[in-house]
Every structure is written in C-alpha cells, then in structure tokens.
Amino acid sequence: MKKMILLAAFGIAGLVSAKPTFVKKSEKQTEKKEAKFRLCGVLVTFYDSDNNPTGSQWFLTDTPTLSSCQAYQSFVQWNLTQGGYTITP
C-alpha cells in the first residue's frame, strides 16, 4: 500500500510539473524585394533643313537610378549623331 501511495504521489507530481508541449510552426516569411525601376525617356523632335518639325519619337527604357537614366540619354544622343543627325540644345 505504501508503494502504491508513493507511486501515485510521483505520478501526480510528474503530471503537475510537466510542461505542456507547444508546437512551434516555423513560418518562413519571405519578403519580395522588388527592384524599383523608373521610366526614363528622351523625346527627340526631327526638323527639316528649313527648321520645320517633321516628326518626333520617344526613346524609353526602365532604369533603377538617375545616373543610369542620364547615361541612357547620352547614349541616345551619341547614337543619333552616329546616324548622321545634328543635335542642338
């Protein structure tokens, strides 16, 4: 009988001191980092020899920074001069 009471006491003490088990769900949060691109463009107006406008064209691209936009604009100017066009501000 003493063994039974001792065993019951250990059982109750074990149940009281037992910590509940919590299941942790590992939630992996993924942040989508989107590269921010801005539209960069150059509007070119074409003129004839009498200085009359004959047409215009947009040259557009997406650029992440202002410096890359300026580089693109310089490239468009260079490309037009290579094509035989004269550029005036």
Secondary structure as GFF3:
##gff-version 3
##sequence-region A 1 89
A	DSSP	alpha_helix	2	17	.	.	.	ID=ss1
A	DSSP	beta_strand	38	47	.	.	.	ID=ss2
A	DSSP	beta_strand	53	63	.	.	.	ID=ss3
A	DSSP	alpha_helix	66	82	.	.	.	ID=ss4
###
